[in-house]
Amino acid sequence: MEVFGDEDDEVHEVHPSHPMGSHQAKRKWKARTSSASSATGFDVESSAKLMMKKMELELKPAKLEIHRMDQRQKDEALYLSTTDEELKTVLIGRWNIEF
């Protein structure tokens, strides 16, 4: 067996002579970063979904109050525009006040 050079010879990596394409570079970057961020990515996604759900639940009472106020305005306009006494009685009973 023939040995060329000393044991202290350095090993050099051989790189391709053509430049890496942008798609290949993106794939390499994604492969490198996705493994590190995949564990935290799920937590971030879950946290975002939980925050959205919490905001929806907090907004729901406000939306219901707005809907209730809109309905009352419609009922007041109906009360003022109708001559039907039976309907006026129903509207008064619904809101428990006199328009």
Biopython code that builds the backbone (N, CA, C, O; Angstrom):
import numpy as np
from Bio.PDB.StructureBuilder import StructureBuilder

atoms = [
    (1, "MET", "N", (0.845, -1.182, 0.000)),
    (1, "MET", "CA", (0.000, 0.000, 0.000)),
    (1, "MET", "C", (0.884, 1.236, 0.000)),
    (1, "MET", "O", (1.853, 1.331, 0.754)),
    (2, "GLU", "N", (0.535, 2.166, -0.848)),
    (2, "GLU", "CA", (1.339, 3.373, -0.946)),
    (2, "GLU", "C", (0.604, 4.527, -0.273)),
    (2, "GLU", "O", (-0.601, 4.694, -0.461)),
    (3, "VAL", "N", (1.296, 5.286, 0.478)),
    (3, "VAL", "CA", (0.742, 6.453, 1.153)),
    (3, "VAL", "C", (1.412, 7.671, 0.538)),
    (3, "VAL", "O", (2.639, 7.756, 0.491)),
    (4, "PHE", "N", (0.629, 8.581, 0.084)),
    (4, "PHE", "CA", (1.173, 9.799, -0.505)),
    (4, "PHE", "C", (1.037, 10.934, 0.489)),
    (4, "PHE", "O", (-0.039, 11.107, 1.063)),
    (5, "GLY", "N", (2.024, 11.670, 0.704)),
    (5, "GLY", "CA", (1.995, 12.815, 1.585)),
    (5, "GLY", "C", (2.134, 12.401, 3.030)),
    (5, "GLY", "O", (2.275, 11.220, 3.349)),
    (6, "ASP", "N", (2.091, 13.374, 3.882)),
    (6, "ASP", "CA", (2.207, 13.124, 5.320)),
    (6, "ASP", "C", (0.827, 12.916, 5.923)),
    (6, "ASP", "O", (-0.204, 13.154, 5.293)),
    (7, "GLU", "N", (0.854, 12.463, 7.163)),
    (7, "GLU", "CA", (-0.426, 12.321, 7.878)),
    (7, "GLU", "C", (-1.044, 13.681, 8.173)),
    (7, "GLU", "O", (-2.249, 13.777, 8.409)),
    (8, "ASP", "N", (-0.241, 14.718, 8.162)),
    (8, "ASP", "CA", (-0.719, 16.061, 8.475)),
    (8, "ASP", "C", (-1.370, 16.752, 7.277)),
    (8, "ASP", "O", (-1.757, 17.918, 7.361)),
    (9, "ASP", "N", (-1.485, 16.037, 6.179)),
    (9, "ASP", "CA", (-2.112, 16.635, 4.993)),
    (9, "ASP", "C", (-3.544, 17.055, 5.318)),
    (9, "ASP", "O", (-4.274, 16.341, 6.005)),
    (10, "GLU", "N", (-3.928, 18.221, 4.814)),
    (10, "GLU", "CA", (-5.281, 18.716, 5.057)),
    (10, "GLU", "C", (-6.248, 18.121, 4.048)),
    (10, "GLU", "O", (-5.881, 17.822, 2.911)),
    (11, "VAL", "N", (-7.461, 17.957, 4.472)),
    (11, "VAL", "CA", (-8.504, 17.458, 3.589)),
    (11, "VAL", "C", (-9.331, 18.658, 3.141)),
    (11, "VAL", "O", (-9.788, 19.451, 3.964)),
    (12, "HIS", "N", (-9.511, 18.780, 1.867)),
    (12, "HIS", "CA", (-10.284, 19.892, 1.313)),
    (12, "HIS", "C", (-11.558, 19.339, 0.684)),
    (12, "HIS", "O", (-11.557, 18.321, -0.007)),
    (13, "GLU", "N", (-12.678, 20.082, 0.966)),
    (13, "GLU", "CA", (-13.952, 19.681, 0.368)),
    (13, "GLU", "C", (-13.996, 20.141, -1.079)),
    (13, "GLU", "O", (-13.478, 21.203, -1.423)),
    (14, "VAL", "N", (-14.602, 19.351, -1.897)),
    (14, "VAL", "CA", (-14.749, 19.699, -3.303)),
    (14, "VAL", "C", (-16.168, 20.195, -3.512)),
    (14, "VAL", "O", (-17.131, 19.482, -3.227)),
    (15, "HIS", "N", (-16.293, 21.400, -4.002)),
    (15, "HIS", "CA", (-17.602, 22.003, -4.261)),
    (15, "HIS", "C", (-17.857, 21.996, -5.759)),
    (15, "HIS", "O", (-16.918, 22.091, -6.550)),
    (16, "PRO", "N", (-19.103, 21.885, -6.150)),
    (16, "PRO", "CA", (-19.396, 21.919, -7.588)),
    (16, "PRO", "C", (-19.004, 23.274, -8.170)),
    (16, "PRO", "O", (-19.064, 24.297, -7.487)),
    (17, "SER", "N", (-18.618, 23.269, -9.384)),
    (17, "SER", "CA", (-18.155, 24.501, -10.017)),
    (17, "SER", "C", (-19.302, 25.420, -10.429)),
    (17, "SER", "O", (-19.087, 26.613, -10.646)),
    (18, "HIS", "N", (-20.511, 24.886, -10.539)),
    (18, "HIS", "CA", (-21.645, 25.735, -10.935)),
    (18, "HIS", "C", (-22.336, 26.289, -9.696)),
    (18, "HIS", "O", (-22.397, 25.614, -8.668)),
    (19, "PRO", "N", (-22.862, 27.527, -9.782)),
    (19, "PRO", "CA", (-23.532, 28.117, -8.615)),
    (19, "PRO", "C", (-24.856, 27.408, -8.324)),
    (19, "PRO", "O", (-25.489, 26.844, -9.217)),
    (20, "MET", "N", (-25.252, 27.454, -7.066)),
    (20, "MET", "CA", (-26.486, 26.802, -6.630)),
    (20, "MET", "C", (-27.679, 27.642, -7.088)),
    (20, "MET", "O", (-27.665, 28.866, -6.958)),
    (21, "GLY", "N", (-28.688, 27.000, -7.613)),
    (21, "GLY", "CA", (-29.889, 27.705, -8.041)),
    (21, "GLY", "C", (-30.687, 28.199, -6.844)),
    (21, "GLY", "O", (-30.526, 27.690, -5.734)),
    (22, "SER", "N", (-31.539, 29.178, -7.063)),
    (22, "SER", "CA", (-32.304, 29.754, -5.949)),
    (22, "SER", "C", (-33.253, 28.738, -5.331)),
    (22, "SER", "O", (-33.454, 28.746, -4.117)),
    (23, "HIS", "N", (-33.838, 27.868, -6.140)),
    (23, "HIS", "CA", (-34.749, 26.860, -5.592)),
    (23, "HIS", "C", (-33.994, 25.873, -4.713)),
    (23, "HIS", "O", (-34.466, 25.487, -3.644)),
    (24, "GLN", "N", (-32.833, 25.478, -5.170)),
    (24, "GLN", "CA", (-32.029, 24.537, -4.382)),
    (24, "GLN", "C", (-31.577, 25.199, -3.088)),
    (24, "GLN", "O", (-31.572, 24.553, -2.040)),
    (25, "ALA", "N", (-31.202, 26.461, -3.138)),
    (25, "ALA", "CA", (-30.772, 27.179, -1.941)),
    (25, "ALA", "C", (-31.928, 27.290, -0.951)),
    (25, "ALA", "O", (-31.736, 27.127, 0.254)),
    (26, "LYS", "N", (-33.126, 27.569, -1.459)),
    (26, "LYS", "CA", (-34.291, 27.668, -0.577)),
    (26, "LYS", "C", (-34.583, 26.332, 0.097)),
    (26, "LYS", "O", (-34.904, 26.282, 1.285)),
    (27, "ARG", "N", (-34.469, 25.249, -0.674)),
    (27, "ARG", "CA", (-34.714, 23.923, -0.099)),
    (27, "ARG", "C", (-33.722, 23.621, 1.009)),
    (27, "ARG", "O", (-34.092, 23.096, 2.059)),
    (28, "LYS", "N", (-32.463, 23.952, 0.771)),
    (28, "LYS", "CA", (-31.444, 23.703, 1.791)),
    (28, "LYS", "C", (-31.709, 24.547, 3.029)),
    (28, "LYS", "O", (-31.578, 24.063, 4.154)),
    (29, "TRP", "N", (-32.080, 25.807, 2.826)),
    (29, "TRP", "CA", (-32.351, 26.686, 3.955)),
    (29, "TRP", "C", (-33.559, 26.189, 4.744)),
    (29, "TRP", "O", (-33.540, 26.170, 5.975)),
    (30, "LYS", "N", (-34.611, 25.787, 4.030)),
    (30, "LYS", "CA", (-35.806, 25.265, 4.693)),
    (30, "LYS", "C", (-35.497, 24.005, 5.487)),
    (30, "LYS", "O", (-35.966, 23.842, 6.614)),
    (31, "ALA", "N", (-34.708, 23.118, 4.899)),
    (31, "ALA", "CA", (-34.367, 21.870, 5.588)),
    (31, "ALA", "C", (-33.600, 22.164, 6.862)),
    (31, "ALA", "O", (-33.794, 21.499, 7.879)),
    (32, "ARG", "N", (-32.734, 23.154, 6.809)),
    (32, "ARG", "CA", (-31.931, 23.493, 7.974)),
    (32, "ARG", "C", (-32.775, 24.151, 9.066)),
    (32, "ARG", "O", (-32.612, 23.840, 10.246)),
    (33, "THR", "N", (-33.670, 25.052, 8.684)),
    (33, "THR", "CA", (-34.437, 25.807, 9.665)),
    (33, "THR", "C", (-35.711, 25.112, 10.108)),
    (33, "THR", "O", (-36.179, 25.341, 11.223)),
    (34, "SER", "N", (-36.286, 24.266, 9.258)),
    (34, "SER", "CA", (-37.570, 23.657, 9.611)),
    (34, "SER", "C", (-37.424, 22.685, 10.763)),
    (34, "SER", "O", (-38.323, 22.588, 11.599)),
    (35, "SER", "N", (-36.334, 21.974, 10.829)),
    (35, "SER", "CA", (-36.174, 21.021, 11.924)),
    (35, "SER", "C", (-36.032, 21.740, 13.251)),
    (35, "SER", "O", (-36.485, 21.235, 14.278)),
    (36, "ALA", "N", (-35.415, 22.904, 13.249)),
    (36, "ALA", "CA", (-35.250, 23.660, 14.489)),
    (36, "ALA", "C", (-36.536, 24.351, 14.901)),
    (36, "ALA", "O", (-36.819, 24.476, 16.093)),
    (37, "SER", "N", (-37.321, 24.801, 13.926)),
    (37, "SER", "CA", (-38.515, 25.569, 14.268)),
    (37, "SER", "C", (-39.784, 24.731, 14.302)),
    (37, "SER", "O", (-40.830, 25.232, 14.713)),
    (38, "SER", "N", (-39.725, 23.478, 13.885)),
    (38, "SER", "CA", (-40.958, 22.689, 13.815)),
    (38, "SER", "C", (-41.552, 22.461, 15.200)),
    (38, "SER", "O", (-42.773, 22.429, 15.349)),
    (39, "ALA", "N", (-40.716, 22.305, 16.200)),
    (39, "ALA", "CA", (-41.237, 22.084, 17.555)),
    (39, "ALA", "C", (-41.928, 23.335, 18.072)),
    (39, "ALA", "O", (-42.971, 23.235, 18.718)),
    (40, "THR", "N", (-41.374, 24.507, 17.805)),
    (40, "THR", "CA", (-41.989, 25.735, 18.283)),
    (40, "THR", "C", (-43.078, 26.212, 17.338)),
    (40, "THR", "O", (-43.980, 26.929, 17.771)),
    (41, "GLY", "N", (-43.030, 25.845, 16.071)),
    (41, "GLY", "CA", (-44.032, 26.267, 15.108)),
    (41, "GLY", "C", (-45.425, 25.796, 15.491)),
    (41, "GLY", "O", (-46.390, 26.545, 15.340)),
    (42, "PHE", "N", (-45.545, 24.588, 15.978)),
    (42, "PHE", "CA", (-46.838, 24.064, 16.390)),
    (42, "PHE", "C", (-47.366, 24.866, 17.574)),
    (42, "PHE", "O", (-48.551, 25.196, 17.622)),
    (43, "ASP", "N", (-46.492, 25.180, 18.530)),
    (43, "ASP", "CA", (-46.919, 25.938, 19.697)),
    (43, "ASP", "C", (-47.378, 27.339, 19.304)),
    (43, "ASP", "O", (-48.369, 27.839, 19.835)),
    (44, "VAL", "N", (-46.671, 27.967, 18.387)),
    (44, "VAL", "CA", (-47.053, 29.298, 17.940)),
    (44, "VAL", "C", (-48.402, 29.243, 17.240)),
    (44, "VAL", "O", (-49.258, 30.099, 17.467)),
    (45, "GLU", "N", (-48.593, 28.249, 16.398)),
    (45, "GLU", "CA", (-49.873, 28.111, 15.688)),
    (45, "GLU", "C", (-51.010, 27.854, 16.666)),
    (45, "GLU", "O", (-52.086, 28.437, 16.536)),
    (46, "SER", "N", (-50.777, 26.989, 17.638)),
    (46, "SER", "CA", (-51.804, 26.706, 18.635)),
    (46, "SER", "C", (-52.115, 27.934, 19.463)),
    (46, "SER", "O", (-53.276, 28.210, 19.765)),
    (47, "SER", "N", (-51.084, 28.668, 19.829)),
    (47, "SER", "CA", (-51.287, 29.882, 20.620)),
    (47, "SER", "C", (-52.100, 30.901, 19.842)),
    (47, "SER", "O", (-52.986, 31.553, 20.394)),
    (48, "ALA", "N", (-51.798, 31.033, 18.569)),
    (48, "ALA", "CA", (-52.541, 31.994, 17.737)),
    (48, "ALA", "C", (-54.007, 31.599, 17.645)),
    (48, "ALA", "O", (-54.888, 32.455, 17.730)),
    (49, "LYS", "N", (-54.273, 30.311, 17.472)),
    (49, "LYS", "CA", (-55.668, 29.853, 17.396)),
    (49, "LYS", "C", (-56.387, 30.091, 18.711)),
    (49, "LYS", "O", (-57.548, 30.501, 18.719)),
    (50, "LEU", "N", (-55.707, 29.839, 19.824)),
    (50, "LEU", "CA", (-56.322, 30.065, 21.129)),
    (50, "LEU", "C", (-56.610, 31.546, 21.355)),
    (50, "LEU", "O", (-57.656, 31.907, 21.895)),
    (51, "MET", "N", (-55.679, 32.399, 20.939)),
    (51, "MET", "CA", (-55.897, 33.833, 21.099)),
    (51, "MET", "C", (-57.077, 34.305, 20.265)),
    (51, "MET", "O", (-57.866, 35.134, 20.718)),
    (52, "MET", "N", (-57.203, 33.783, 19.047)),
    (52, "MET", "CA", (-58.337, 34.157, 18.193)),
    (52, "MET", "C", (-59.654, 33.710, 18.804)),
    (52, "MET", "O", (-60.634, 34.456, 18.789)),
    (53, "LYS", "N", (-59.682, 32.501, 19.339)),
    (53, "LYS", "CA", (-60.896, 31.983, 19.968)),
    (53, "LYS", "C", (-61.272, 32.827, 21.180)),
    (53, "LYS", "O", (-62.445, 33.125, 21.403)),
    (54, "LYS", "N", (-60.254, 33.210, 21.966)),
    (54, "LYS", "CA", (-60.503, 34.044, 23.145)),
    (54, "LYS", "C", (-61.084, 35.394, 22.734)),
    (54, "LYS", "O", (-62.016, 35.894, 23.364)),
    (55, "MET", "N", (-60.522, 35.985, 21.663)),
    (55, "MET", "CA", (-61.033, 37.275, 21.188)),
    (55, "MET", "C", (-62.466, 37.146, 20.697)),
    (55, "MET", "O", (-63.289, 38.029, 20.940)),
    (56, "GLU", "N", (-62.771, 36.053, 20.007)),
    (56, "GLU", "CA", (-64.139, 35.833, 19.531)),
    (56, "GLU", "C", (-65.108, 35.730, 20.702)),
    (56, "GLU", "O", (-66.205, 36.287, 20.663)),
    (57, "LEU", "N", (-64.689, 35.010, 21.749)),
    (57, "LEU", "CA", (-65.558, 34.855, 22.919)),
    (57, "LEU", "C", (-65.741, 36.180, 23.651)),
    (57, "LEU", "O", (-66.808, 36.442, 24.207)),
    (58, "GLU", "N", (-64.697, 37.021, 23.655)),
    (58, "GLU", "CA", (-64.823, 38.323, 24.297)),
    (58, "GLU", "C", (-65.702, 39.260, 23.480)),
    (58, "GLU", "O", (-66.401, 40.101, 24.046)),
    (59, "LEU", "N", (-65.676, 39.129, 22.159)),
    (59, "LEU", "CA", (-66.466, 39.996, 21.304)),
    (59, "LEU", "C", (-67.919, 39.569, 21.197)),
    (59, "LEU", "O", (-68.785, 40.378, 20.864)),
    (60, "LYS", "N", (-68.189, 38.306, 21.476)),
    (60, "LYS", "CA", (-69.548, 37.799, 21.314)),
    (60, "LYS", "C", (-70.571, 38.580, 22.144)),
    (60, "LYS", "O", (-71.614, 38.950, 21.604)),
    (61, "PRO", "N", (-70.321, 38.849, 23.438)),
    (61, "PRO", "CA", (-71.310, 39.641, 24.192)),
    (61, "PRO", "C", (-71.512, 41.039, 23.611)),
    (61, "PRO", "O", (-72.630, 41.554, 23.608)),
    (62, "ALA", "N", (-70.439, 41.654, 23.120)),
    (62, "ALA", "CA", (-70.560, 42.990, 22.534)),
    (62, "ALA", "C", (-71.403, 42.935, 21.262)),
    (62, "ALA", "O", (-72.234, 43.812, 21.026)),
    (63, "LYS", "N", (-71.191, 41.915, 20.452)),
    (63, "LYS", "CA", (-71.985, 41.767, 19.228)),
    (63, "LYS", "C", (-73.448, 41.529, 19.567)),
    (63, "LYS", "O", (-74.337, 42.059, 18.900)),
    (64, "LEU", "N", (-73.701, 40.738, 20.594)),
    (64, "LEU", "CA", (-75.086, 40.481, 20.998)),
    (64, "LEU", "C", (-75.752, 41.755, 21.494)),
    (64, "LEU", "O", (-76.928, 41.993, 21.218)),
    (65, "GLU", "N", (-75.005, 42.572, 22.225)),
    (65, "GLU", "CA", (-75.556, 43.832, 22.718)),
    (65, "GLU", "C", (-75.879, 44.775, 21.560)),
    (65, "GLU", "O", (-76.915, 45.440, 21.571)),
    (66, "ILE", "N", (-75.007, 44.833, 20.575)),
    (66, "ILE", "CA", (-75.256, 45.660, 19.394)),
    (66, "ILE", "C", (-76.492, 45.165, 18.657)),
    (66, "ILE", "O", (-77.324, 45.965, 18.228)),
    (67, "HIS", "N", (-76.616, 43.848, 18.509)),
    (67, "HIS", "CA", (-77.785, 43.280, 17.847)),
    (67, "HIS", "C", (-79.063, 43.611, 18.627)),
    (67, "HIS", "O", (-80.090, 43.946, 18.035)),
    (68, "ARG", "N", (-78.990, 43.514, 19.944)),
    (68, "ARG", "CA", (-80.153, 43.821, 20.786)),
    (68, "ARG", "C", (-80.557, 45.288, 20.626)),
    (68, "ARG", "O", (-81.743, 45.600, 20.530)),
    (69, "MET", "N", (-79.567, 46.188, 20.598)),
    (69, "MET", "CA", (-79.867, 47.613, 20.441)),
    (69, "MET", "C", (-80.465, 47.898, 19.061)),
    (69, "MET", "O", (-81.390, 48.702, 18.941)),
    (70, "ASP", "N", (-79.942, 47.246, 18.020)),
    (70, "ASP", "CA", (-80.510, 47.406, 16.674)),
    (70, "ASP", "C", (-81.959, 46.939, 16.629)),
    (70, "ASP", "O", (-82.816, 47.598, 16.040)),
    (71, "GLN", "N", (-82.225, 45.796, 17.258)),
    (71, "GLN", "CA", (-83.585, 45.260, 17.263)),
    (71, "GLN", "C", (-84.532, 46.194, 18.015)),
    (71, "GLN", "O", (-85.679, 46.382, 17.612)),
    (72, "ARG", "N", (-84.043, 46.773, 19.106)),
    (72, "ARG", "CA", (-84.889, 47.687, 19.870)),
    (72, "ARG", "C", (-85.226, 48.925, 19.031)),
    (72, "ARG", "O", (-86.362, 49.397, 19.045)),
    (73, "GLN", "N", (-84.239, 49.445, 18.305)),
    (73, "GLN", "CA", (-84.511, 50.606, 17.446)),
    (73, "GLN", "C", (-85.550, 50.274, 16.376)),
    (73, "GLN", "O", (-86.423, 51.089, 16.078)),
    (74, "LYS", "N", (-85.453, 49.093, 15.810)),
    (74, "LYS", "CA", (-86.434, 48.666, 14.812)),
    (74, "LYS", "C", (-87.822, 48.552, 15.442)),
    (74, "LYS", "O", (-88.816, 48.977, 14.854)),
    (75, "ASP", "N", (-87.879, 47.976, 16.642)),
    (75, "ASP", "CA", (-89.167, 47.829, 17.330)),
    (75, "ASP", "C", (-89.756, 49.184, 17.697)),
    (75, "ASP", "O", (-90.968, 49.378, 17.610)),
    (76, "GLU", "N", (-88.899, 50.130, 18.109)),
    (76, "GLU", "CA", (-89.383, 51.478, 18.424)),
    (76, "GLU", "C", (-89.968, 52.151, 17.177)),
    (76, "GLU", "O", (-91.018, 52.790, 17.243)),
    (77, "ALA", "N", (-89.279, 52.001, 16.043)),
    (77, "ALA", "CA", (-89.774, 52.588, 14.798)),
    (77, "ALA", "C", (-91.094, 51.940, 14.392)),
    (77, "ALA", "O", (-92.005, 52.622, 13.921)),
    (78, "LEU", "N", (-91.199, 50.620, 14.574)),
    (78, "LEU", "CA", (-92.440, 49.914, 14.260)),
    (78, "LEU", "C", (-93.559, 50.370, 15.188)),
    (78, "LEU", "O", (-94.688, 50.578, 14.743)),
    (79, "TYR", "N", (-93.258, 50.524, 16.465)),
    (79, "TYR", "CA", (-94.249, 50.971, 17.454)),
    (79, "TYR", "C", (-94.803, 52.344, 17.068)),
    (79, "TYR", "O", (-96.006, 52.595, 17.143)),
    (80, "LEU", "N", (-93.878, 53.234, 16.649)),
    (80, "LEU", "CA", (-94.294, 54.592, 16.309)),
    (80, "LEU", "C", (-95.046, 54.665, 14.982)),
    (80, "LEU", "O", (-95.823, 55.595, 14.763)),
    (81, "SER", "N", (-94.826, 53.699, 14.100)),
    (81, "SER", "CA", (-95.449, 53.766, 12.776)),
    (81, "SER", "C", (-96.727, 52.939, 12.657)),
    (81, "SER", "O", (-97.440, 53.067, 11.662)),
    (82, "THR", "N", (-97.031, 52.109, 13.625)),
    (82, "THR", "CA", (-98.203, 51.244, 13.503)),
    (82, "THR", "C", (-99.387, 51.793, 14.301)),
    (82, "THR", "O", (-99.229, 52.535, 15.271)),
    (83, "THR", "N", (-100.558, 51.403, 13.858)),
    (83, "THR", "CA", (-101.777, 51.747, 14.606)),
    (83, "THR", "C", (-102.369, 50.498, 15.259)),
    (83, "THR", "O", (-103.381, 50.571, 15.955)),
    (84, "ASP", "N", (-101.733, 49.363, 15.029)),
    (84, "ASP", "CA", (-102.207, 48.085, 15.571)),
    (84, "ASP", "C", (-101.896, 48.027, 17.069)),
    (84, "ASP", "O", (-100.738, 47.891, 17.464)),
    (85, "GLU", "N", (-102.927, 48.131, 17.888)),
    (85, "GLU", "CA", (-102.756, 48.164, 19.339)),
    (85, "GLU", "C", (-102.233, 46.830, 19.879)),
    (85, "GLU", "O", (-101.480, 46.802, 20.853)),
    (86, "GLU", "N", (-102.629, 45.745, 19.252)),
    (86, "GLU", "CA", (-102.151, 44.433, 19.709)),
    (86, "GLU", "C", (-100.638, 44.303, 19.493)),
    (86, "GLU", "O", (-99.924, 43.769, 20.341)),
    (87, "LEU", "N", (-100.168, 44.796, 18.354)),
    (87, "LEU", "CA", (-98.730, 44.772, 18.070)),
    (87, "LEU", "C", (-97.979, 45.686, 19.037)),
    (87, "LEU", "O", (-96.894, 45.346, 19.506)),
    (88, "LYS", "N", (-98.567, 46.851, 19.331)),
    (88, "LYS", "CA", (-97.928, 47.757, 20.289)),
    (88, "LYS", "C", (-97.804, 47.102, 21.661)),
    (88, "LYS", "O", (-96.806, 47.300, 22.352)),
    (89, "THR", "N", (-98.797, 46.331, 22.056)),
    (89, "THR", "CA", (-98.750, 45.630, 23.341)),
    (89, "THR", "C", (-97.622, 44.604, 23.349)),
    (89, "THR", "O", (-96.913, 44.463, 24.346)),
    (90, "VAL", "N", (-97.460, 43.897, 22.254)),
    (90, "VAL", "CA", (-96.378, 42.909, 22.150)),
    (90, "VAL", "C", (-95.024, 43.603, 22.252)),
    (90, "VAL", "O", (-94.132, 43.130, 22.957)),
    (91, "LEU", "N", (-94.871, 44.721, 21.550)),
    (91, "LEU", "CA", (-93.597, 45.440, 21.570)),
    (91, "LEU", "C", (-93.289, 45.997, 22.958)),
    (91, "LEU", "O", (-92.141, 45.952, 23.401)),
    (92, "ILE", "N", (-94.283, 46.510, 23.633)),
    (92, "ILE", "CA", (-94.084, 47.009, 24.998)),
    (92, "ILE", "C", (-93.675, 45.863, 25.919)),
    (92, "ILE", "O", (-92.781, 46.018, 26.751)),
    (93, "GLY", "N", (-94.328, 44.717, 25.768)),
    (93, "GLY", "CA", (-93.987, 43.554, 26.595)),
    (93, "GLY", "C", (-92.590, 43.024, 26.305)),
    (93, "GLY", "O", (-91.908, 42.540, 27.207)),
    (94, "ARG", "N", (-92.164, 43.115, 25.052)),
    (94, "ARG", "CA", (-90.835, 42.596, 24.690)),
    (94, "ARG", "C", (-89.729, 43.395, 25.396)),
    (94, "ARG", "O", (-88.746, 42.821, 25.864)),
    (95, "TRP", "N", (-89.898, 44.710, 25.468)),
    (95, "TRP", "CA", (-88.849, 45.549, 26.041)),
    (95, "TRP", "C", (-89.182, 45.986, 27.468)),
    (95, "TRP", "O", (-88.357, 46.609, 28.136)),
    (96, "ASN", "N", (-90.361, 45.670, 27.924)),
    (96, "ASN", "CA", (-90.774, 45.958, 29.303)),
    (96, "ASN", "C", (-90.687, 47.452, 29.613)),
    (96, "ASN", "O", (-90.421, 47.835, 30.752)),
    (97, "ILE", "N", (-90.908, 48.288, 28.611)),
    (97, "ILE", "CA", (-90.932, 49.743, 28.819)),
    (97, "ILE", "C", (-91.938, 50.340, 27.860)),
    (97, "ILE", "O", (-92.396, 49.673, 26.932)),
    (98, "GLU", "N", (-92.281, 51.597, 28.084)),
    (98, "GLU", "CA", (-93.163, 52.350, 27.205)),
    (98, "GLU", "C", (-92.280, 53.132, 26.242)),
    (98, "GLU", "O", (-91.338, 53.801, 26.668)),
    (99, "PHE", "N", (-92.580, 53.050, 24.935)),
    (99, "PHE", "CA", (-91.786, 53.777, 23.937)),
    (99, "PHE", "C", (-92.175, 55.209, 23.910)),
    (99, "PHE", "O", (-91.619, 55.985, 23.133)),
]
sb = StructureBuilder()
sb.init_structure("model")
sb.init_model(0)
sb.init_chain("A")
sb.init_seg("    ")
for serial, (resi, resn, name, xyz) in enumerate(atoms, 1):
    if name == "N":
        sb.init_residue(resn, " ", resi, " ")
    sb.init_atom(name, np.array(xyz, "f"), 0.0, 1.0, " ", f" {name:<3s}", serial, name[0])
structure = sb.get_structure()
